[in-house]
Amino acid sequence: MRGIGAGVRIFDLLERKPLIDPEVGVPIDSARRGPIRFENVMFQYPSRKEVTVLKDLNLEINPGESVALV
């Protein structure tokens, strides 16, 4: 029975519509160049405010680099 419940939750997540339309956005000026910098980033999930996931994260991503946080 737990497997059925987990499956239902997965399908619920797959059917969710994003709050921000992924097809709409602002074009980025191709003349803009340079790094992207995050400084002292902190993150907690709204449902688990007692758990800090990121604390004082500093990250610089240079042009041409690809970065993934997992």
N, C-alpha and C positions, 0 to 999 in steps of 0.2 A: 504493500500500500504506500510506503514511503516513496518508492520509485515513481508511482503514478503522480503523487503530489509534486515531486521534483520536476517531472516532465511537464506538468501543467504550468508551473512557474517559469520554466524555460520558454515555453511557447508564449506565455504572457509577455515576457521580455522581448521576444522577437517581434511581436505584434505592436509594441509601443511606438508611438509617433514622437519624434523629437520636438522639443519646445521651439527650437530654432530650425527653420526650414533649411536643409542642407543645399538646396538649389538656389538660394538667394544669398547674396553677399556683396561685399564691396570689392571691386577690382583693385589689385595691388599695382601701384605704379612700378613699372619695370626698371625705372631709374633708381629706385631705393635699393641700396646695398648696405651690407654691414651685419654685424652679429645681432643675435637675439639674446637678451640677457634677462635672467630671473635672479632677483636678489632677495634673500631672507624669506622665501616662500614657506608658508605653513598651510597644512591642509588637514581637515578632519571631516569624516563623513557625517552628514547631518543626523543620521540615525545612531551614531556612536561617537558622540562628542567627547567622551572620556578617553578615546584612543586617538593619539596624534599620529597620523600616517607620514606626513612630511613636516620637518621642523628645521628652520633656518637653511633651506635648500638654496644654494647658489649654483647657477648653471649658465654657461655661455655657449651658444651654438653658433659657429662661424658659417659663413656662406659656403654652400656645397656639402655641409655635413648633414647626416641624418642621425637622429637620436630617438630612442624609444625608452620610456620608463615603464618598467614592468613590476 
